[in-house]
């Protein structure tokens, strides 16, 4: 059986009794087993998924009310908690830990009859752009197993790319949904900061972290956001703005104003084929009668520095809780409290996580706080204000999602600064707090997927979905 590419067709088949959800889930489980070499899933919830499928099949037979997402087979990134299931953030320091509760976004999927099929590999504590930083080994890109899938939510992107599930929840702190979506040729959404509750998301950088969504198409992405977004008493930072039925607002029949950032298109680091495909899409919009205008963004060169100063500072604070005292890994030979802290954290954390903790501790230190952290916060405001200013004049900003297509495994692990450049086009949305999406935009000469990124102003996901759906047709 071919994997379903959209939820609507699955639901129609189930209602018409052309298929059963148990057989659909069994097929996904078989495909997961056959693609074990991709190293996507750390745990597969086979018994739980089959039991849930049986329950939903019974509802269908008895004509009982069904949830909006009934039948949707979903994977969750290994930073999202599900009660009584292991969660490790891709790290040895949480090895064997089981969650005592279920996060809001995951629970809302379950409440609408979606099926959680397993937890998916990721860069340790969501820190990485290649999915090579996991304590459980790298995930492979299904388009070319010698290439990375992107990170940190790379396995979640591959799960949709390879048909191992219909959708997946990842997280996006600086591009960790959109970049792997581009590398894997799927749709990846980062919503407005505060649109989705972060309750049940193991934090990396709290003022940047967003739960994001991977799907094969816009409609499924919109349906999922309609369900998981909205107010939550467990998260004081989440927005209480009303959540529309995004999947009912996909009609696009107007002319819009589109800006593209000159510096991104003219970047010497931009792969030529990505440039060509991006320009082709802009030319298409011009031919369709939309206003397409070149703009400059004066703070582009400061984006990465601002992002990494602030996120490492927040990581230094957030990850201090992992100390070997209450849960997770504890060095067995520690003979004092000090040695327990040092040995547990030294052995429990990987190199990239330790690097970012040390950088964050440095920029928060008394001697450098104003020189780095305070200054970066001021620059963040400038970036946000300039981005919002552009979006006050234009409906959308279009730019490449990534400077290159998926790069080879182990090609950038020796030079962290080179790896960080993979986020150069995506961090703007996180620094500004605006929604952004990556949609497929062709392939390069090696048949590797190319992504197109679209950004809009805060809480305009409805317009973002409608425009993206138009561009994908």
N, C-alpha and C positions, 0 to 999 in steps of 0.2 A: 504494500500500500504506500502510495506517495504521501509525504507529509502535507497536512493542510497548510495553505499559505495565508488563509484569513479565517477569522473566527466565524463570520457570518455563514460561510459555506459549510463549516463543521456543524453549526447549530441547526441549519436547515436539514442536513443529512440525518442528524440525530432525531429531530422532530418527525421527519418522514420515515423513520425506522429503517433508513438505508444503511445505518451503521449503529454500533453501540459504543459508548464511551469506554467500556472495558477493553474492546478490541483496539480502539484508538490508542489508549494508554499502553497497552501491551506492545503495540507497534513502536511507540516512542521508546519504551524500555529496551526493546530489541535493538533499535538504532543506536541508543546510548551505548549498549554493550559492544556493538560492532565498531563503534568509533572511540573505543576506550583509549586508543593511542593518542587522541587529541588532548587528553588530560583536562577535560572540561569539568567533570563532576568530582567533587571530593566525597560526597555522599549522595546516594540515589535513594529516594523514599519510595521504593517499589511497592511495599505492602500498603503503606498509607495511601499512595496514589490509586492503587487498584481498589481499595476499600471505598475511597471517595467516589471513584468512577461508578462503582456498583450502586452507591447511594443515589447518585444523580440519574443513572439509568432507571432506577426504581421510581424516582420522581417523574421522569418522562413517561414511563408506562402508566402511572397512576394519574397523569395530568395534574400534578401538583405544581404550585408556583415555583419558578426557577429564577436563579439569580441572573443578573445582567450578563455576567461573564461565564455562564455555565459551559463547561467543557473546555475552557481555556487551559492549556497545559503550560505551566510557568516554571522557570528556574529562578533561583534567587542567589545573588552574589554573597560570598562568604563574609559579609560584614552586616547582614540583615538577620535578625534573630527570629527563631521559630521555637516555641516552647518544647522542651524535652529533646531538642535536636542539637547536635554539636555545632559550634560556631567558633572559628579560629582567626578570622581576618587574615588568612593565609600565613599565619605566624606560629612558630614553635611555642611562643610564650603563652598561647591559649590552647595548646594541644590537649585534647580530651575534655575541654570545657563544654558543658551543656547549658543552654539558655533556660532561664526560669520563667520567661514570658515571651509573648509574640509581639513583634513590632506592629505599629498601627497600619502601615501600608500593606504588609503581608496579611494581617488579619482582615483587612477590607477586601482583599482578593478572595480569601477563603469564604468570607461571608456572602460573596456574590457567586459562589459555586465554581471558582477557579480551582485548579488542581496544582499544588506545589509538588514538583517532581524531584527536586533535589537542590543541594547547595553547590555553588560553582566556584571554582578556583579564581584567585585574583592576586594582584601584587600585594605584598604584605602591608596591611593597614591602608590599602588603597594608594600606596606610594609607588608610582611607576607609570611608564608609558609603553610597556611592552609585555606585561604579564610574565616577566622573567624573574621577578623578585619574590615570588612565592616560595615558602618553605617546602612546598609540595611539588616543585618542579614547574617548568614553563608549560603553558598551553600553546598548541600549534594552530596556525591559521589553516582553515579547511580548504582555502583556495590554493595554497602552496605550503606544504608541511615544513618547509625549510624557512618559513617566514614567521614573524611574530604576528599576533592578532591585535596588537595594541593593548593599552592598559589605562587604568588599572582593571577595568571591567572586561578584559579580553575574553575570558571564558564565557561570560554571559553573551557577548556578541557572537562568538563561535557557535554557541548552542542554538541560536536562531539561524545563523548562516548555514549550518550543517543539518538543520531539520531535527534537532534533538529535543526541541520544545517549540511552542508557537510564539512565546514571548519570554522576556526575562527582565528582572529588575536589577539594575546596576546602581552605581553612584558616580556622581560627577562633581569633582572638587576643582579641577582645572582643565577638564576635557575628557575625563575618564569614561564617559559614555559616547560622546561624539567621535573622538579619535578612533576607538576600536570599531565603532559603527562604520566609519569611513574605510578602515582597513579591511573590513569583512563584508562590505556591500549591503548593509542593512540600514534600517531607520533607527536613529538614536536621538532621544529627546532629553535635554536638560531644561526643566521648567524654571519659572521665576523662583528665586530664593524665597522660601517660606510657603510656597504653593502646596508642598507635600510635607506632612509631619516627619520629623527626623527621629521620633520616638522608636527605639528599636534598631537604630543605625549606630554602629560602633564608630565613634567620632575620629576623624583625622584632623580637620580644621573646621570648627563649628560654624564660623561665619561664612564659609564657602560651600560646605557639603550640601549636595542635593541628591535625592533619590531620582534616578532617571529610568527610562523605559526603552527596551529594544523590541522591535517587531519587524515583520516583513513589509508592512504597509502602514499608511497614515491612519486609516480608520481604526485598526486595532489599537494603535498607540493612543488615539483620542479616547477610545472607549475605556481603556485602562486608567488614563489620567482622570476621567470623569468619576471613577470609582475611588481611587486612592487619594485624591487631593481633598483639601478642606480642613476646617477647624478640628482641633484635637486638644482636649483638656490636659493631655500628658506632655504637650509641647507648647511652652509659652511663646515661642518665636514663630509659630505657624500663623499664616494669615487666616482671618475669619471672613474674607471675601467669599461671596457666593460662588459655587462651582457649577458652571453650565454643563449641559450635555454636549461635550465637544464633538462627539461623533455625529451629532445632528446638525452641525454648523459647518459642514465641509464644502458647501456650495460656494463657488468663486466666480463672480460675474462682474467684476469692476476693473477699472484701470488703477494701477498703483504707482507710487513713487519709490524707486529702488536706488539705494546708494551702494557703491562698491568702493572699498578702501584702496586707494592708489598704491600705497606702500606694500600691500599684500600681493597684488598682481605683479608688481615690478620687482619683488624680492628676488635676489640672485640665488637664494636657497630654495626657491619654488621649482619643483620638477616641471619640465616643459610640458609634458602631457596634461598635468593637472591645470596648468595655466590655460592651455588650449581648450580643455573641456569647460573650464569656468567661463572663459570668454564666449564660447559657443552658447552657453546658457544665457549670458547677458545679452548676446545678439538676438537670441530667440525672443527675449522679453521686449526688446526694442521693436522687433518685427510685429509683435502682437499689440503694439501701441502703448506699452507702458513707458513711463519716464525713467530712464536709467542714467544716473549721474555719478561721475567720479568725485570722490571726496578725499580729503587728507585727514589723517589721524595723528596729531603731533606727539602723542605719548606712546606710540607703538613700541619704541625701543625700551620703554620703562616697564612694560607689562610683565615680563617674566621676572625681573628683579623684584618688583612690588609683590607679585604673587608668591614667590618663594620665600621672601622675608616674612610675610605675614602668615603663610600656611605653616612654615617650620616653627614659628613662634607658638602658634596654636597647638601644633603637634607636640611640642615639648611639654606643654601643660597637660594636654589630654592624655598622653601616654604615660604620665607619671603614675597613674593608677595601677599599671602593670608592674608589680614589684616583687612578686613571689610570695607575698604575705597571705593574701586572702584566697586567691584562686590562680589557676594556670601553672606554668612551669616554675619549679623551685629547684635550684642547684642542690643536689643531694649531699655534697661534701662541704657545704657552707658550715662554718663553726662559730659564726658570730652574726649579729644583725647586719653589720656593714658588709661582710663578705657575702651574705645571702643576697642583699640588694645588688651588689656589683656583679656577682657570678650569674645570678638569675637573669638580669637584664642583658649582660654581655652575651650570654649563650642563647637566650630566648629571642632576642631581636636579630634580624638580618642586617647586613651592612648598610643598605640604603636607609632603613629606618633609623639606625644609629647615627648615620650621617645627618639626617634631618633633625633628629632630636638635639644633636650637638650644635647645629647651626641655629636652631630655634633658641636654645639656651643662651647662646652667644649674643644674639640680637636682643634678648630680653635682659641681659646683664646690666647692672647699674651703670657701667662705664659707656655702654654702647646703645642703651635704650632709645635715647633721643636721636642719636645719629642714624639709627637704622629703623627701628620699629615705629617711632613717632613720625618720622619722615615718610615712611612707606604708607602709613595711614593717610597722610595728607595727599600723597600722590594717588592713592586709591580713590579719594574723593574727586580729584581732578579727572581721572580716567572715567569714573562714573558720570560725572557731570557732562563731559565732552561727548560720551556715548549717548546719553539721554538727549543732549542738544541735537545731535544728528538725527535721532529718532523722533524729535519733535517736528522735523522738516520732511522726513521720509518715513514710509511705512515699514520698510525692511532694509537691512544691511546684508549684502551677500559677499561671501569670501570663501576661499578654499577651507576645508576642514583641517587639512594637514599639509605640510610643505612637500611631503613625499608619500608614495604608496608604502605598503608594508615592507619594512626592512628585514634583512636576514637575521636569524637567531644569533645571539652572541656578538653582533657586529658593533653594538654601542655600549656594551656593559662595562667596558674599561674606562669610558669617559662619561661620567654623569652629566657634565655640562652639555655634551652633544645630545644625550638622551632628552634633556630638558627642552631642547629646541623643538621637539615633536609637539609641544603644547603651545607654540608661539601664536597660533591663530585661534586657539580655543579659550585661553585664559581670560580674554577680554569680557566674555559673558559672565564668568564667575566673579571677577573683580567688580563688575558693574551690577550683578544680581539680576540680569535680564534673562529671558528665556532664549534658547537657541536649539536648533535641530540640525542633524546631519542626515542628508538623503543620498542615495546612490546616484552617481553621475558618470557612468561609464567605467571603462577599464583602461589600463595602460598596455604597452606592447607585450608585457609579460602576463597579461590577463589578470592583473591584480586590481581590485576595486579602487575607485576614486570617489571621494565624498565631496558634496557641496554643502556649505554651512549657511544657514539663514538665521538672522537674529532680528528680534523686534522688541518693542518696549514692554515694560513689566505688565504681567497679567493679561497679555494679549495672545495667549496660547490658541484661542479660537481662530484668530486671523493667521497665526503662524501655521496651524494645521491646514487651513483652507488653501493658503498660498502654496504650501509644500505639496499638497495633494495635486494641485493644478500643475506644478512643475514636474511631478512624477508621471503624469499621464502622457 
